Amino acid sequence: MEILSEDSEEMWKIDAELKSHAEMSFTPTAPYLPPLTEKDPKYCLVVDLDETLIHYNEAENFYLVRPGVNQFLKELKDEFELVLFTASVKEYADWILDQIDPDWFFKYRLYWNHCSYHKKMYIKDLSLLGRDLSKTIIIDNLYESFMKHPDNGILIANWYDNMED
C-alpha cells in the first residue's frame, strides 16, 4: 500500500475542479504522438490509470497501486510502445505517475483533454493516436472509454484494493 502525502487530497480536488469547469467548454486536443521510427516497438499498448493501475481513496486520502504494476511495465516496455491514457487531468495524473513510473516506462502520457467528450463520457479515440489500429491495444476498466474501437480493447475488472490480484 502506498500512502500519499498531504498533497494527495489537494491533487484529487484539483482533478475534480478542473474537469468540472472544463466540461462546460470542453474542446478536445488531439493527442500528438510522433511517428514511429525503426527502433520503436511495432505494437502500441494504451493503458488506463484509475481503477486499472491504481485506486485513489478520496475519503481516506491515499492511493493503492495494483499488485504487479511495476513488473508489468518492466516486462512490456521493450515489446510495446507504452502509452498512459487517462480521463484525469494532467496535474493529478502526473503526480501519481511520477511516483509509480519514475523510470518513464510510459513513453507518452495522455489526459482528459485528449479524450473525446460524448454524452457526459470521456472516450479514448485510438484513431487519433496516429498508430496502426491493427497493432494497437487498450486496457481499460470502462468499456465506454474504448467503445469506438471495441476490437482493440481489453476490458479489465475495476481494481480497488485486492492485494491478491
N, C-alpha and C positions, 0 to 999 in steps of 0.2 A: 504494500500500500504506500502511495506517495501522498504525503500531507503537504498542502500548499502553504505558502506564506500569507501574511496579511493582505498582500496584493491580490490574492486569488478572488476574493469577493468583489473587489473593485473591477477586476478584469471581466468577471461574469456580468456585472452591471453595465460595463461599457459595451459589451457584446449586445445585450438586450436593448439598451438605449439607442445605440447607433442603428440597429436594424429597425426599430420601431419608427424612428424618424425617416429613415431611408425608404421604407415601404411606401410612403406617401408619394415619393417621386422617384421610384426605383427605375434606373436605366442601367441595364447590364453592360459590363465592359467585357468585350470578347477576350478570352484568355489568349495570351501570346506565348506559344512555345516555339522556340527557334527550330528550323528544320533539322532533322536528324542527320548526323554525319555517319560515315562508315564505321567509326569507333563506337557509336551508340548501340545499345541493345535494340534488337528489331521489334521487340514487344513492349507495349506500354501498359503498366498496371496502375490504375487510378484507385485510390483508397480514401474512404471517408474517415472523419475524426471522431465525432461524438457518438457514443454507443456502438462504435465499431472498434476503435483503438483505445479509447478512454471513456470514462464516465465521470462527469463532474457532479458532485453532490452540493448543490447550492445551499441547502438548509444547514449542512454541517461544515461547509466551506473547505472541501478537499476534493481531490480527484484521485481516481484509481486508474492504473494502466492495465489493460488486458494482459493476462499472462502470455508470455512468448512473443510479445510485440518486437522487442529488440532482436531476438533471434530470427524472427520472420523477416525483418528488414535486412539484416546482415546477409541472410541466405539468398534473398531475391535481388539485392542491389546490383549484382553483376549480370543477372539474366534479364532484368526488366528495367525499363526507364520508369522509375517510381515517381508518381505524381500524387500529392495530397490534394484532395478537392473537398472542401468543407462548405457548409452553408453558414458558417460562423464568420464574424468579422476578423480582419487581419490581426488586429491588436490582441484579441483573445487567442486566436489560433496560433499565432507566432509565439506567444508567451508559453503556451503548452508545448508546442513543437520544439522550441529551443531547449526544453527540459527533457523531452522523451526522444528526440532525434538530434542530439548535439553534433553528430558526425554528418548531418545533412544527407542521409540516405535518400530522402525525398529530393529529387533533383529540382522539382518545381512545387510551389505551393499556390493553390488557387482557393479563392474565398467566395463569400456570398455574392459579391459584386460580379463575379464571373458566371454566376448561375443565371438561368432564365427564370423569370417570375411568372407563374401561371396559376391562377385560381388559388392565391394565397400560399403557394408552394414554391420552393426553390428547386428548379430542375437543373441537373447537371448534363448539359448538352455536349456529348462527346464529339459530335461532328465539328464543334468549334475549336477543338484542340489542334487540328492540323495533322492528325495521325491517321494512319490506315486503320479504319474501324475493324477490319478483319484481324488486326493484330493488337487490338485494344480491349482491355477487360476492366470493369469497375467492380469493386467490392464495397457494398453499402448496406446499411441496416434498413433503409427505406426504399421500397420498390419505386415509389414516386420519383425518387431522385434520378433514376435512370430509365424512366418509363418511355423516353423517346428511343432508347436503344436496349430493349429487353433482352435481346440475344447476346449482348455484351456484358450483362450484369450477373453477378453472383450475389444473391440476397443472403446476408449473414444475419443470424439472430441478434437481437438487441443485447448488448452486454452492459451490465450494471455493476456486478460485484462478485461474480462467481470466480473465485481464485483457482478453481479446479478446471476452468475452461480450457 
